[in-house]
Each structure stands twice: as C-alpha cells, then as structure tokens.
Amino acid sequence: MMLTSLKILRRNKEQLVRGSLDKSGKTVLVVEDEPLIALMLEDTLEEHGWHVSSVAMNEADADSYLSKESPDLAVLDVKLGGGTSARLARVCSDRQIATVFVTGLGAEDLPPECSGRPVLQKPFSPEDLLAALKAA
C-alpha cells in the first residue's frame, strides 16, 4: 500500500511539474559552446515538453539558424568563445523571442542585454533551468 501511494505521489508531482511547463510544440534554440552543458540543456528541455529545434555551438551557427527560423525561446550562453552572445540577444529581443541566459560570469560582468531577463549561474540544476523558463 505504501509503495502504491509513493508511486501515485511521484506521478502527481511529475504531472504538476510537466503541466506547469508543458510547452508541447514550442521550439527552443540552445546556444552553448560547452557540449556537456548543451546536452543537459537539450535533455532537460525535451523532458519538459519543449522541442529543441537547434543546438548551436557558436554565434555563426546561431545566426544561420535564426536567418531561417524563429523559435519561441532561446537559451544563450553569455560567453561564447572569445566573445559574448549580446548581439544574438538583441536579435532575439528585436524578434520578440523569449531569452534565458546561462553564464559562468559574475553579475557585475554581465552585458546590459541580460538586464531584465532570467540569468542562470553555472553550474545550475535542471530545477534552476525550469524556474528560469517560467520567468522568461
């Protein structure tokens, strides 16, 4: 009996989390130059109903994707190689694409484009990502 109750509680919790974030059919662009973080982002997003339509490892790949597509959300690593994703953030803002930033930088080092948008400090948990998605 106790095991059955635990299963029901777990299923209800999963439905609650999924129900509050279920974005069936919503598309996401992930721009992250660290492969393991990109994979974790992709897995977490897809587990919660998002469709990751592209994972770009650099600004050029993200530009190529954005020239043809318009996702519902972009998850942008602030620091990409030797530069930042500030210009990509402006493109997303101009096109009304919701944006979540991920970064290893301190708050004092963030570009102004991050202002007013959810920013996840690396390392972050899947739960942190889900909270940022709600705020986007």
FISE-832495 format. One line per field, with one value per residue (C-alpha): y, x, z; residue number from 1. Coordinates in steps of 0.001 Angstrom, whole numbers, plus 500000, padded with zeros to 6 digits. Layout:
% FISE-832495
c2: (Y|...)
c1: (X|...)
c3: (Z|...)
pos: (NUM|...)
//
This chain:
% FISE-832495
c2: (500000|502435|501713|502404|505718|506720|505904|507998|510905|510716|510599|513557|515550|514787|515812|519013|519941|518963|520601|523898|523894|521760|523622|520991|522208|525206|525469|526336|527412|526459|528387|526843|526192|523565|520225|518658|521703|521834|518167|518718|521713|519775|516767|518847|520975|517979|516107|519017|519283|521741|520919|521796|522749|523583|523467|525998|525886|529363|532669|531849|528661|530543|533294|530702|529141|532493|533590|530769|530081|531904|529825|530559|530676|530982|529743|531688|531147|534672|533967|532240|531542|534893|536989|537197|536432|540088|540607|537388|538638|541868|539867|537766|540860|542584|539460|539054|535688|534993|534566|532797|533331|530864|532024|531424|535195|537147|539574|542553|541172|540587|542611|545031|542734|540372|543023|542101|538547|535296|534535|531126|530989|527924|525336|525105|522310|521220|522749|526105|525896|525145|528134|530363|529086|530085|533586|534018)
c1: (500000|502789|504605|501438|500958|504538|504032|500863|502616|505553|503234|501213|504402|505648|502298|502324|505826|505143|501724|503107|505793|504338|505221|504198|505212|507183|510625|513922|517277|520141|523397|526073|529734|530263|528988|528055|526043|524371|523391|521999|520003|518627|517661|516005|514071|512809|511861|509563|507764|509918|511191|514882|514982|518696|521802|524384|527916|528840|527420|527715|525639|523033|522895|522391|519512|517901|518073|515632|513683|512028|511988|509706|512649|516432|518775|522006|525393|526585|530232|530796|534423|536179|533026|529533|526013|524982|524298|522241|520294|519490|518333|516084|514725|514002|512129|510296|511944|511973|515523|517169|520891|523374|526779|529830|530339|529549|526624|528994|530417|527124|526401|523452|521460|520973|519126|515541|515896|516417|520116|521314|524672|526755|526675|522890|520423|517563|515228|517008|516530|512834|512405|514147|511853|508847|510297|511143)
c3: (500000|500911|497627|495638|497452|496682|493007|492913|494661|492255|489225|490554|491183|487652|486184|488217|487068|483477|483481|484662|481987|479237|476083|473544|470149|471435|469885|471531|470192|472513|472028|474241|473427|476139|474762|478119|479181|475757|476116|479626|478408|475468|477608|480307|477846|475874|479056|479873|476560|474631|471137|470818|467169|467104|469270|468083|469425|468195|467032|463318|463670|465709|463061|460342|462243|463096|459444|458603|461787|464659|467844|470771|473178|473053|475775|475301|476910|477681|476837|473501|472630|472645|472563|474016|472863|473317|469609|469469|472483|470632|467586|469826|471549|468222|467077|470409|471128|474875|476183|479106|479713|481196|482364|484470|484791|487913|487906|487610|484335|482527|479380|479521|477187|480155|482128|482916|481643|483540|484100|485314|487051|486081|487437|487622|488218|485977|488575|488202|484443|484844|487160|484596|481849|483926|484298|480586)
pos: (1|2|3|4|5|6|7|8|9|10|11|12|13|14|15|16|17|18|19|20|21|22|23|24|25|26|27|28|29|30|31|32|33|34|35|36|37|38|39|40|41|42|43|44|45|46|47|48|49|50|51|52|53|54|55|56|57|58|59|60|61|62|63|64|65|66|67|68|69|70|71|72|73|74|75|76|77|78|79|80|81|82|83|84|85|86|87|88|89|90|91|92|93|94|95|96|97|98|99|100|101|102|103|104|105|106|107|108|109|110|111|112|113|114|115|116|117|118|119|120|121|122|123|124|125|126|127|128|129|130|131|132|133|134|135|136)
//
